[in-house]
Amino acid sequence: MKQHFHERTLTALGSPSYLVRRLLHAFADHYEPLFAPVDITYPQWTILMLLYGDMARTSADMARQMSHDAGAMTRLVDQLEKRGLLRRRRDTADRRIVNLVLTADGRALADSLKSRVVDFLNVALVDFSNEELRTWVKLTTRMIGLIEARPVGLAGNPARKNALRTKAVRKKAAR
């Protein structure tokens, strides 16, 4: 197995997870002012766009896509529903499922904000070639797929080690 990282040489600036987190925050810091005139937050924008692109249909789908907990997602959806930007609709095939649907106002808002985001992205990424951007998207998507496909319980996985350590501590405390 290739070892791209080593304990003695790993730094935050060389860690993909740190860099991606910094990138997310850099984008969010720039998006918030773009959305402020219409009183939309970056997470609310993301929900609108996931619905707009038919990438998620339920609050649970949204929570998974955005790495949000169910409670936070419910609050965000409630806010957007109260503003008339989306609505909840029971699934006709399975009444237990509640789908989220953009309203005409929600779709119009998403359309109007898309142009602002496109303008920002084109300015922010002006120094990247089309090929560089396609490569970044391809590699990032591949990395996400590989990490998400790897079972958490695999030997050598830090999450498994931490879970085993936590389980051992709980067992010892229960004695």
Summary of the structure (lengths in Angstrom):
residues: 175
radius of gyration: 20.3
end to end distance: 39.9
largest distance: 61.3
contacts: 406
relative contact order: 0.08
helix: 66%
strand: 6%
